[in-house]
Each structure stands twice: as structure tokens, then as C-alpha cells.
Amino acid sequence: MSEWTPRRFYEQATPTETSGGYGIALDGHRVMTPGKSALVVPSRALAEAIAAEWQAQGEKIDPGSMPFTRTANSAIEKVAPQKDAVAQMLADYGDSDLLCYRAAEPDALVRRQADLWDPMLDWAAASLGARLVPVTGIMHAPQDAMALKNLADRVHRMTEFELAAFHDLVAVSGSLILGFAATGPDHDPDDLWSLSRLDECWQEETWGVDEEAQALALHKRAAFLHAHRFFVLSGAD
């Protein structure tokens, strides 16, 4: 039996100004989250992106083709009720950041990690007030407590909509520093994604491309780039 999907029941999807921000109306009726909360976002630009997803639907509504709607729903229903816990969970990535765990060999990989990852650690020290120190191997080595506090304070200042996007920027890349870099104008998000895959790319160069792993990487890249766009739009007004 085929899975049931809702049919399109409206003609026009439009952003609307409402109490607390911007909503989306379907023929004048406001969109609700799956849990029946009002779908209200902080910027018109984000509301326009969500409305565009609804407008682009065909005869049947495909939730899988609506990432902005899905992330906004998560911000309202999943992040907001436990905002401090989500923020701390993401901040904890700083103590085991991908950029800090380096290979002992071969020399070419060691040099590549230093050449590409050290500048990001320098950027974090200058821009975020947090100097993280790289170590060799996979054993955990605690980072400076003040550096971690500075990073955590920044995470906790984010809104629930920023955190919903920041979650994917950090969790998909494995790096709190790359996540922060993706929230500002100084770095191209595609370049940051490539930095997060440095070790995987090395393995591909050495042993060849695994098609299943490559497909997963493309999926994660799309999630990372969407999260970057959602973060930017959430603060666009």
C-alpha cells in the first residue's frame, strides 16, 4: 500500500507580518507546526523562503522538499523548549573539536592538516576569543577552560532559530569552530565544508572513492549549506 501524502489544498502561499515576527498564510489561513503551534519566524526573508517552499508544491505536498519549513518547525518545537540544553550540547563540541585532532602520519597529511586547519584555529583565537590547541592522536585532551567558556557564552546567546541551524553546522561538520565560521561573512560555507572533510578526502585520494560514502557526503553537504542559509535568513531583517 502506498504511503499517504497530503494533497495541496491552497492556491497561494504568502509571508505575513504577525505578532512576534512573520508567519506564512495559505489562502489567508496561517500555517501551523505539526504540534499545532503558530509557525512564526523572526525575519521576513525567512518567511519568504518558507512561503516559496509551500508555493512550489505540486498536487501533493512533499515535506522532504521543504527544508526551511522543517528547520523552522524544529526551532519552535524542539529547540525552544530546551534551549539551554541544546546550546550547551553544541558548546561541548569545543572540547573535542575536529580541527584539534591531528594525524601522526603520514607527513603529507600532517602538513595538510596544519596548512588548512591551523588558520581556522588562528581565526577563532582572533575573532572568538578562544585559542584551541591541536593535539596528535585520538585521545581526548582538555582545552583551556576560559576558551571553552568564551565559545559557550556565544552559543548561549543565539536564538532558537539560530541554534536550530547551528546544530547542523556543528554536528554535520564535527567542529564548533567551523560552525561559528559559517555564521559570519568571513568564510565561504562550501570551503568550510571541504575543510571538515579533509581526512575523508585524503582517504579517497589514497584508496579511491567509495560510492556509498560519497553519496552520504553529498547529503551532508546539502544539510550544511542549508543550515548556513537558514542561519543567515533568520537574522536578515
C-alpha positions, 0 to 999 in steps of 0.5 A, spaced: 500 500 500 502 506 498 504 511 503 499 517 504 501 524 502 497 530 503 494 533 497 495 541 496 489 544 498 491 552 497 492 556 491 497 561 494 502 561 499 504 568 502 509 571 508 505 575 513 507 580 518 504 577 525 505 578 532 512 576 534 515 576 527 512 573 520 508 567 519 506 564 512 498 564 510 495 559 505 489 562 502 489 567 508 489 561 513 496 561 517 500 555 517 501 551 523 507 546 526 505 539 526 504 540 534 499 545 532 503 551 534 503 558 530 509 557 525 512 564 526 519 566 524 523 572 526 525 575 519 521 576 513 526 573 508 525 567 512 518 567 511 519 568 504 523 562 503 518 558 507 512 561 503 516 559 496 517 552 499 509 551 500 508 555 493 512 550 489 508 544 491 505 540 486 498 536 487 501 533 493 505 536 498 512 533 499 515 535 506 522 532 504 522 538 499 521 543 504 527 544 508 526 551 511 519 549 513 522 543 517 528 547 520 523 552 522 518 547 525 524 544 529 526 551 532 519 552 535 518 545 537 524 542 539 529 547 540 525 552 544 523 548 549 530 546 551 534 551 549 539 551 554 540 544 553 541 544 546 546 550 546 550 547 551 550 540 547 553 544 541 558 548 546 561 541 548 563 540 541 569 545 543 572 540 547 573 535 542 573 539 536 575 536 529 580 541 527 584 539 534 585 532 532 591 531 528 594 525 524 601 522 526 602 520 519 603 520 514 607 527 513 603 529 507 597 529 511 600 532 517 602 538 513 595 538 510 592 538 516 596 544 519 596 548 512 588 548 512 586 547 519 591 551 523 588 558 520 581 556 522 584 555 529 588 562 528 581 565 526 577 563 532 583 565 537 582 572 533 575 573 532 572 568 538 576 569 543 578 562 544 585 559 542 584 551 541 590 547 541 591 541 536 593 535 539 596 528 535 592 522 536 585 520 538 585 521 545 581 526 548 585 532 551 582 538 555 582 545 552 583 551 556 577 552 560 576 560 559 576 558 551 571 553 552 567 558 556 568 564 551 565 559 545 559 557 550 557 564 552 556 565 544 552 559 543 548 561 549 546 567 546 543 565 539 536 564 538 532 558 537 532 559 530 539 560 530 541 554 534 536 550 530 541 551 524 547 551 528 546 544 530 547 542 523 553 546 522 556 543 528 554 536 528 554 535 520 561 538 520 564 535 527 567 542 529 564 548 533 569 552 530 567 551 523 560 552 525 561 559 528 565 560 521 559 559 517 555 564 521 559 570 519 561 573 512 568 571 513 568 564 510 565 561 504 560 555 507 562 550 501 570 551 503 568 550 510 565 544 508 571 541 504 575 543 510 571 538 515 572 533 510 579 533 509 581 526 512 575 523 508 578 526 502 585 524 503 582 517 504 579 517 497 585 520 494 589 514 497 584 508 496 579 511 491 572 513 492 567 509 495 560 510 492 556 509 498 560 514 502 560 519 497 553 519 496 552 520 504 557 526 503 553 529 498 547 529 503 551 532 508 553 537 504 546 539 502 544 539 510 550 544 511 549 549 506 542 549 508 543 550 515 548 556 513 542 559 509 537 558 514 542 561 519 543 567 515 535 568 513 533 568 520 537 574 522 536 578 515 531 583 517 
